[in-house]
Amino acid sequence: MDFQLSDDQRALRSGMRDLLGAVFDRDRMRAAVERGGALDRALWRELGAAGFFALRLPEEDGGVGLGLPEAVLLFEEAGRALLPGPLVATHLAAGRVKGAAEGAAVVTAADGDRPVAHLADADAVLAGGGPLDGEALRAFVAAARPVRSMDPLTPLHLPPPEPVVGGPGRVAFAPGRVAGRVAFAPEPVAGPAVSAPERAPAYAGRLRYEAALLSAAEQLGSAARTTEMAVQHARERQQFGAPIGSFQAVKHLCADMLARTEPARAAVYAAAVTGDPLEIAAAELLADEAAVRNARDCLQIHGGMGFTWEADVHLHLKRAWLRAATGLTAAEAEEELAAGLGSAPPRSGSSAAYGPGRSQAGGGA
């Protein structure tokens, strides 16, 4: 079985890298940082026109008709470029929310009580009860509270913990304060009838794992990019008359970064082919670790320069931290894997297949 990328897949990945280099270069990325992460609608439409969001829709529905492995390649490139926005939610909303496939609509996700990314820019929100738009969305946005985000490219809002009913058939959201902290307490509010989002995960069933895998692909792209940045700096930076990459300690850091990235790549690509929830959970764990630890090591290799606002290293670290704390977290992935260990049948050739007291080498009576 050949697990190498096909020529078409390589061309797809290369094309997306070229596109992002043209429409979201470093200058535009820094401009996005300066405007607080507010989305560029023109860029969003460019992504829609390129098929980023409609990639997996059938061709008869206006999509590209490709699969999850190809989507992983595009999201890996998005992670490399630090492309901002609710990319996963809008991609998964294609065909479900009007305008999402074409990039005409920005769709984010309200995942339980976790902060919601890019809520102010959203045209719809995926919530436990289904997509939220129109009057319901406006009420939800009005009741949400902006919170400080560790990633300057990802503004966050804390959602109201529960819907507020203001009369028969009328639902709104009202903020209040309890015990010195912000809460959202029931308070009758007049307003048009709107549907309330359930306090449930934004994605259920298969979509939950697809969202986790696409997020892992973004983490993989970030891990690969910080490895490249570290190696380039180690080659160019001189100390004591020699490149710092010639020093053993720096060599080991760079080697460790590559040794984290490539197993994560293998796991993410394999999970995209199988779609197995346990393999996706494992891929998420490896990709999160690679993204966070690689960014930290890249910052270490850059030294004092890496801590400055002008360097891009800290942006990769902050985005990796944020992604690791959302969606399928490490603790949840570990629970999935642990639960799967008890339910998986013994594999042929493993010691478990022989039962207690018997070895693979055989053992008779």
Residue pairs with C-beta under 8 A, 6 or more apart in sequence:
3 269
3 270
3 273
5 13
5 73
9 69
9 70
9 73
12 66
12 70
12 73
12 74
13 73
13 74
13 76
13 77
16 50
16 52
16 73
16 74
16 77
16 78
17 77
17 80
17 81
19 46
19 50
20 77
20 78
20 80
20 81
20 83
21 81
23 43
23 46
24 43
24 81
24 83
26 312
28 40
28 43
29 81
29 82
29 153
29 312
29 315
32 38
32 40
32 84
32 153
33 152
33 153
33 315
36 152
36 155
37 84
37 118
37 149
37 151
37 152
37 153
37 154
37 155
38 120
38 121
38 155
39 84
39 85
39 106
39 118
39 121
41 106
44 85
44 90
44 103
44 106
45 102
45 103
45 104
46 103
47 53
47 103
48 54
48 101
48 102
48 103
48 104
49 102
49 103
51 63
51 64
52 74
52 78
52 87
52 91
52 103
53 90
53 91
53 93
53 94
53 100
53 101
53 102
53 103
54 62
54 63
54 64
54 94
54 95
54 101
54 102
55 63
55 64
55 66
55 70
55 71
55 74
55 91
56 63
56 64
56 65
56 66
56 67
56 68
56 70
56 71
56 91
56 94
57 63
57 64
57 65
57 94
57 95
57 101
58 65
59 65
61 95
62 101
62 102
63 94
63 95
63 101
68 210
68 213
68 272
68 273
68 275
69 269
69 272
69 273
71 91
71 214
71 217
71 272
72 213
72 214
72 217
72 268
72 269
72 272
73 217
75 87
75 88
75 91
75 214
75 215
75 217
75 218
75 221
76 217
76 218
76 220
76 221
76 224
76 268
77 221
78 87
78 218
78 221
79 217
79 218
79 219
79 220
79 221
79 222
79 225
79 291
80 221
80 222
80 224
80 225
81 221
81 225
82 153
82 222
82 312
82 315
82 316
82 319
84 118
84 153
84 154
85 106
85 118
85 121
86 106
86 107
86 108
86 109
86 117
86 118
86 122
87 214
87 218
88 109
88 211
88 214
88 215
88 218
88 327
89 107
89 108
89 109
89 126
89 202
89 211
90 100
90 103
90 105
90 106
90 107
90 108
91 214
92 126
92 203
92 207
92 210
92 211
92 214
93 100
93 105
93 107
93 124
93 126
93 131
94 100
94 101
95 101
96 131
97 105
97 107
97 123
97 124
97 126
97 131
97 133
98 105
99 105
99 123
100 107
100 124
105 123
105 124
106 118
106 121
106 122
106 123
106 124
107 122
107 123
107 124
107 125
107 126
107 131
108 116
108 117
108 118
108 119
108 121
108 122
108 124
108 125
108 126
109 116
109 117
109 125
109 126
109 127
109 202
109 203
109 211
110 116
110 125
110 126
110 127
110 128
110 132
110 140
110 159
110 197
110 202
111 201
111 202
111 203
111 326
111 327
112 128
112 199
112 200
112 201
112 202
113 159
113 161
113 199
114 326
115 147
115 149
115 156
115 157
115 158
115 159
116 122
116 125
116 144
116 156
116 157
116 158
116 159
117 154
117 155
117 156
117 326
118 154
118 155
119 125
119 141
119 144
119 155
119 156
119 157
120 141
120 155
120 157
122 137
122 141
123 133
123 137
124 131
124 132
124 133
124 137
125 131
125 132
125 133
125 137
125 140
125 197
126 132
126 202
126 203
127 197
127 198
127 200
127 202
128 197
128 198
128 199
128 200
128 201
128 202
128 204
129 195
129 196
129 197
129 198
129 200
130 195
132 140
132 195
132 197
134 194
135 191
135 192
135 193
135 194
136 171
136 194
136 195
136 196
136 197
139 171
139 172
139 173
139 191
139 194
140 159
140 160
140 173
140 197
141 157
142 173
143 159
143 160
143 164
143 172
143 173
143 174
143 175
143 184
144 157
144 158
144 159
144 160
144 173
145 157
145 158
145 175
145 182
146 155
146 156
146 157
146 158
147 156
147 157
147 158
148 156
149 155
149 156
149 322
150 318
150 321
150 322
151 315
151 318
151 319
151 321
151 322
152 315
152 318
153 315
153 319
154 319
154 322
158 182
159 197
160 173
160 175
160 184
161 183
161 184
161 199
162 184
162 186
162 199
163 171
163 172
163 173
163 196
163 197
164 171
164 172
164 173
164 174
164 184
164 186
164 187
164 188
164 189
165 171
165 186
165 188
166 172
166 174
166 187
166 188
166 189
166 190
166 191
167 188
167 190
169 193
170 189
170 190
170 191
170 192
170 193
170 194
171 191
171 193
171 194
171 195
171 196
172 189
172 190
172 191
172 194
173 184
173 189
174 184
174 185
174 186
174 187
174 189
175 182
175 183
175 184
175 185
176 183
176 184
176 185
176 187
177 183
178 185
201 208
202 211
203 210
203 211
206 275
208 328
209 275
209 277
209 280
209 281
209 328
211 327
211 328
212 280
212 281
212 284
212 327
212 328
212 333
213 268
213 271
213 272
213 280
213 283
213 284
215 284
215 323
215 326
215 327
215 328
216 264
216 268
216 271
216 280
216 283
216 284
216 286
216 287
216 288
217 268
217 272
217 287
218 323
219 264
219 284
219 287
219 288
219 290
219 291
219 320
219 323
219 324
220 261
220 264
220 265
220 268
220 287
220 290
220 291
222 291
222 294
222 295
222 316
222 319
222 320
223 257
223 260
223 261
223 264
223 287
223 290
223 291
223 294
223 295
223 320
224 261
224 265
225 316
226 257
226 291
226 294
226 295
226 297
226 298
226 313
226 316
227 254
227 257
227 258
227 261
227 294
227 298
229 298
229 302
229 312
229 313
230 253
230 254
230 257
230 294
230 297
230 298
230 301
230 302
231 245
231 254
233 244
233 298
233 301
233 302
234 243
234 244
234 245
234 250
234 254
234 301
235 243
235 245
236 243
237 243
237 244
237 245
237 303
238 244
239 247
244 250
244 301
245 251
245 254
250 301
253 297
253 300
253 301
254 297
254 301
256 293
256 297
257 293
257 294
257 297
257 298
260 286
260 289
260 290
260 293
260 294
261 290
261 294
263 286
263 290
264 283
264 286
264 287
264 289
264 290
267 279
267 282
267 283
267 286
267 287
268 283
268 286
268 287
270 279
270 283
271 279
271 280
271 282
271 283
277 336
277 340
278 336
278 337
278 340
278 344
280 328
281 328
281 332
281 333
281 334
281 336
281 337
281 340
282 333
282 337
284 327
284 328
284 330
284 333
285 330
285 333
285 334
285 337
288 320
288 323
288 324
288 330
291 316
291 320
291 323
291 324
292 317
292 320
292 321
292 324
295 313
295 316
295 317
295 320
296 317
298 306
298 313
298 316
298 317
299 306
299 307
299 313
299 314
299 317
300 306
302 311
302 313
305 311
306 313
306 314
307 314
324 330
328 336
346 352
346 353
347 353
349 360
350 360
351 359
351 360
354 360
354 363
357 363
